[in-house]
Amino acid sequence: MRISTMILFFACISTGCGAPMLSSDADAAADAPACTVAGLEPDLRPTAFAGSAVGADGALVPGQYVFSTTALRVKRTAAAAARFRQAMELISPALQTQSGLLAQATATSERCNVARTLTVWRDEASMSAFVRGAAHRAAVQSVGEISRGGSRVTHWNGSAAEATWANAAQVLEASTGPSY
């Protein structure tokens, strides 16, 4: 995925993709039972995987990988949307040049105001190097301004067959990792 595509993706979720930003109805919908990180949102719009480990057919090439997934429940405020865009403008270029990143995909839910990521890494050291990098650290420091709570992140080792949104949601639900 090119940097401009990644930024447009995150710009869409951070502005509600046309939905009203400050609406009690929108907030109620975003907190409805269908809008939890434990399952996939009913209107989830995923992108295809992009990266060096993606074959001509669009699927990951067979192999063993480290996967990371995030489900970010974005606040429906103009300030949160602006901060989210700023964070993604820093993260996107850093991610594109990160050694060991083999593939990535994103997904959004307008109804739930959720942004999801699914990244595929060569090894845990490569993933950790990105997490420790300046762009990711800056984004993490702003999570309180962006997340409305209940956002989650986790990672696991597995085969190419495990690189699905359904599996990512299942692993995230079982995770005891960070929630913010």
Steps between C-alpha positions, in 0.01 A plus 500: 500500500645836405535772760231718339252212510576435868451868587170514308382190685569657836361836390173324419464342844614813680229708331231237533499443121222753464318416823429780746793535738316630804172315533349322797335259251841429344653449844221261594550304177875487559443349844232252388557127570599447134781752550746315723856397424401143588340447160504660159288805443199441271611767250874425508674611179839328469776574252691224328839402633790687343869425536787276398341183644185537290480276196356583159167356617480753786557240772797472731763259376514186715728530800527574869460860610451731795164676482392815680149638515346813645138604545481870579166640619533863389321776692243691294645845559674743268802508733534120499463490121772761457735323741435167330591647161820647644600166650435314175696756299800409717444125515427436132841600358682328787306180442566506126876502555513262796729205441319173557147620419377248244134597455231722641128552476258742660127504559248759616151505638309823454213387721729408789771760427768231522831472316669158483845399385645160418874494437723208403860494617805291421576464871426648840822705498383688187159569654659612827735735317198676347319513834806659663538753216429870542184508285331213683603632842349841412175336393482296819548815706193654334271199541313662790403785268384260226349187657164499673612194699483130429758511220730197487824374347669161494738286298552129434705254296332295231465387142376698203159335540453695827516839326126569499294770666284237668803330651652836604177589684495159669863529613437855618200387704706229672792735558595629840707772334464874534163671489480876467 
